Amino acid sequence: MTQQQNGQVAQGRKESASAVKPPWNALWVLALALAMIVLDGSIVNVSIPVMIREIGLNLTDAQWVTSLYNIILAALLLPFGKLGDLKGRKMTLQVGVVVFVAGSILAASSNGATLLLSARAVQAIGGALVMPSTLSIVSASFRGKNRAIAFGVWGSVMSAAAAVGPFLGGLFTQTIGWRWIFLVNVPLGVIVFVASIFFVPKTGGKAGASAMGAAAQQLASADSAKSAAKPEGFDPLGIVFSALGSAFLIFGLIEGQTYGWLKPKGDFGIGGFKWSASWPISVIPICIVLGIIFFALFIHTENSRARRMRPVMLDLTLFRIPTFAMGNIAAGAIQAGEFAIMFVLPLYLINVRGLNMIPTGALLATMGLGSIVSGGLARPVTAKIGAPHTVQLGLIVEMLSVVLLMLMMCPSLPVAWMLVPFALYGFGLGFAAAQLTSLVLSEVPVAQSGEGSATQSTIRQLGTGIGAAVAGLVLSVMVTNIAPSALSGVKGLPSQLVSGLTTSLDASAGSAIVGIRAQGTTGKLGALGPQVVDAMSSAFTRASQWTLVVAIVMLAVGLIASIWVARAAKRDNVE
């Protein structure tokens, strides 16, 4: 697109955005719907040990409680985002809420693995309908200065819900019971569904087009200058290939530490299929390779259908938009860094500092408070320095807060002091995540908001998987390299025990410290027990710090990509 066309489109946005009355009442409904989905992704993990005990889950079943949800959610984001564009985003939001609540009720009433896993699959289907719908409606409904506020709220809610989830999961499980981690979705879902009838505008699909006012039509016309008319309809092969690619790749990245990156760590089973631990190669590299193959087939299929003017599930020409292409790279890198941080810090707090789940969750929840504060400041800050620089400011604050956390990871410093960098991290997260989302979608035509939003959500899911994989791998490598020398410094500890304790520390992700600490001087290690705990804690702390260094590198990659986004936004006159 030429500079003159860019200016015309930007001017069209400004004029139409001033005439379109933003649906502020819809924003809190969409934020609550998003919170419900994100909360469910982080609230379940802490309750799994209790589920194992009360309804008789085995280890494989327990692993699938979270894996199945993440896999199905990632697999369906793109197809359901496209569905919203074609049939209407309000409709997909409402259907998704009903499906999600139904799955939550089934999960809460589960008395065995079969019903619980089926319920988690239903929840994931509902979540995949809801998540891109909320983002695409916000993207289609807000423009100009109001856009910064809307995405500030959306991003703050997403960050806060993810941070508060573990705290609420631990609180519910230890007080009113684990079933309430699912039942809490029922009143939330009812509120969202009823309120959406009155407040959420219709966007996408024919109904959405007819419901648009003249001013909104002017806004859509401004965007239409960026894309030629494209055939509408479904792309069955694209749906299958994207779903399989997402499912295999997400599973491989998230579960690599569990099942082994190359050689099997244990049996893998699903349904009647079993991948034995005695086999020469793990299931994980097979899944990752299959995921890459299916994504390659997906890209080939979409290009081929586009050349023949057939309907496609994802318009790959969206990646010719610099803010969209580079913005998604930034979003994936930032998500990877953030998830690496969220992966290692709870392990450190519980295993090394001896906290239980509720105070650990409370500490993590301060990130949500920081994010809410920065969300409220989004408009004045963005108005003064612009959305691209707001993203960069947020990332710099995040990186500095992680450095501060690393410095505070010492036994002599009260753990309460870590509230400051946790809140500071959330503050930066609120700026970075929300305004980056706004930038990524700023140049996407309104009619394609669903597939644009779903693409970003899918890339964030992949970032989550990459963050988990890299954090787990780095933590494991550093533990096995640092622990032997730390344990060798314990006088009187037999050398043959050093290897076993190192393996135990690595395999348990630090929880072996808790067991030895509880035994005191009465365990098998006798009087050496406390010294061994100190050595293992020191090793695990240093390994955690190295993992945080890698997380900072990931955030730095996101920062570099965001600089490119800023240049593209300036070139295209994006606010």
Secondary structure as UniProt FT lines:
FT   HELIX           3..19
FT   HELIX           24..43
FT   HELIX           45..47
FT   HELIX           48..55
FT   HELIX           59..87
FT   HELIX           89..108
FT   HELIX           113..141
FT   HELIX           145..174
FT   TURN            175..176
FT   TURN            178..179
FT   HELIX           180..183
FT   HELIX           185..199
FT   HELIX           205..211
FT   HELIX           214..224
FT   TURN            225..226
FT   HELIX           236..254
FT   HELIX           256..259
FT   STRAND          268..270
FT   TURN            271..272
FT   STRAND          273..275
FT   TURN            277..278
FT   HELIX           283..307
FT   TURN            308..309
FT   HELIX           316..320
FT   HELIX           322..347
FT   HELIX           348..352
FT   HELIX           357..376
FT   HELIX           378..385
FT   HELIX           387..407
FT   TURN            411..412
FT   HELIX           415..418
FT   HELIX           419..442
FT   HELIX           446..448
FT   HELIX           449..488
FT   TURN            491..492
FT   HELIX           495..507
FT   TURN            508..511
FT   HELIX           512..519
FT   TURN            520..521
FT   TURN            524..525
FT   HELIX           526..528
FT   HELIX           529..571
FT   TURN            572..573
//
